[in-house]
Amino acid sequence: MSGITPQGRLYTRIYDHALKGEDAAGFLKHLLSRILGPLLLIWDGAPIHRSRPVKELLASEMGKRLWLECLPAYAPDLNPDEGVWAQLKCVELKNLACDDILHLRGELRRAIERLRKKPAVIIGCFAGAGLLFSNFCKDQ
């Protein structure tokens, strides 16, 4: 699971199971603990995004900092985070053959760390999705 910022930051969580609503709510709490102020979420219509744990978080005091914008049904080309996963799969992990899930997990962690050192690539994912941000998004 991942999230990116217009400043080129990448936040991730790696799970060994199919994602559930509890995972999505936990990831949102993770983001809220690390990003100050209001948080805009642009996400797809995945069922975990509409789950009870996520709805409960959104209704909580903590959830008041979240502003949601939902993408149209099946619109990966509009989702800037899809560019991150394309970069990871097609560049950072290209031609990788892993022995087992633990090996894959380690390689994925290293690939994420390499990508975190390339904020211009992450910022480019927004442009690739047709989202351009003005100077107000730059770090203060």
N, C-alpha and C positions, 0 to 999 in steps of 0.2 A: 504494500500500500504506500502511496506517495502523495506528496503535495509540493508545489513549487511556488515561489514568490516572483514578482516582477523584478526584484533586485538580484535574482539568480541564486536564491537559496533553495536547497532540496531537503525535504524532510521525508523520512521513510520509516517503515516498520516491515519486518519480514516475518511471515507466518508459515508454519508447516502444515496448515490445514486450509480447507476452503473457507473463504472469508464470511463472517457472520456479522449481524448487526452490532453485537457487543464489540467486535473488532473495530468497526467503523466509529462507534461512540468513543472507544478508547483512543483511537487515533486523533479524533477531534479534540479530546481532552489534552492529549500530548501537544498538539499544535497550540491550543489556548494557553498552555503553560509556558510556551517558548516564544510566542508572538504577542506583543503588547497591543492593546487597542482593538478596534473593530477588525474583524476578519471576514473577507469576502470569500465564499466558497462557490466555485463553478464546478458542478459535478453532473454526472449523467444520471439516468433514471434507474440505476441498479437497485434491486430489491433491498439490499442492505442499507441503502441511504434512506429508505422509507420505513425502516424497522422500528419497533417499539423502543429499543435502547437509544436510538438516534432521536426519535421524537421526544423522549423524556429529557434528553440532554438539551435539545432545542428549547424546551419549555422551562428549563431551569434558569436560575440567575446567571450561571456561567454561559448558557446558550444565548443570552441577550447580546453578546458580543459578535454573534455570527450573523452574516447576511448571506442568504442563499440565492443563487442564480442557477436554475436547472437548464441543462442542454436539451435540445430536442431529442426525441427517441433515436437511437443509433446514429450518432453524429460524432464518431471519433475524430474526424478531421477538424472539429471545432473545439476539441479538448486539448489544451496545451500540455497536460500531463501525459498524453499519449506520445508526444514527441520525446519525452524523457525515456519512456519504456522502449521506444524504437531505437533511441541512441544506445541504451543499455544492451538490447538484444542484437542490434545490427552493427554496432561499432565496438563497444567495450567488451562484449562477450562473444564476438563473432568467431566462428569456427572452434568454439570451446566444446570439448567432450569431457564430461565429468564421470567419475567412477561411481558416485552415489550422491544422495541428497545433501549430506554434510559437505562434500566437496563443492557442490553447486552453491550452497549457502555461503561458503567462504569466498568463492569467486564472485558471487553477486555483491557481497559486502565490499570487496576490493574494487569492483567496478563502480559501485555507488560512490565510494570515496574518491576515485579518479574523476568521476563526473562532477562531484561537488567542487573540485578545483578548477572547473571550467564554467564559471557563471555565465559567460557569454553564450554558451551553448544552451543553457537553461533559459536564459532570457529570449533566445531565438525561438524557443518552443512557443512562446506567446505570439510572436510575429507569424510563425508557421500556422498558427490557428486563427490568424486574422485579428488578433488582439494587440493593440498598440497602446502603451501607457506613456503619458507625458511626464515631465520632470517631477511632478508631485510624488512619484513613486520612488524616487532616488533616496538612498539612505540619508538621514539627517545628520 
